[in-house]
């Protein structure tokens, strides 16, 4: 997976969702940084954006992608990583975070 419609590059697992696509298309500076990222880094941003539950939080994440790319960030801060990848095992630290989250939601 390297590109999606309109030639915006995707991640290694995830395609660019429409809301993020629209934001990137509207801000050329963010799009230029996006295209300079590795597919794995783009994947992390996409997964970080789509993994939230609330629509308001999703909008905040999309906006943060734009602003943080502009600020020079190459990956989402404090993100434990995409759990959707099948090309590598989930790390022990990710297992810890996911187990901790599961216990909170019970």
C-alpha positions, 0 to 999 in steps of 0.5 A: 500500500503506497498511494491512495486516491488523489495520489496521497501516500498511505501507510503500510497497513492503513489507507488515508481516511477521508477526513485526514485526506481533506485536511492534507489537501487543504494545507500544502505545507502539511501535505509536503511533510506527509509525503516526505514521511516513511510509509511506516510513519504515515501508518502511525499517524493514520492509526493514531487518528482512526483509533479513537472512539469519539467524533470530537476526539477524531477531529482533534487528532486530524487537526493535530496531524496537520499542526504537528507535521507543520511543527516538524513532528514525524510520528505521533507523540506517546503513541504505542504503535499500530496494533493492526500490523501483521508483519511483526509481533506486538511488543511487550510494551504495547501488550502492557498498554492494551492490558491496562486499557482493557482493565479500565474499561471493565 
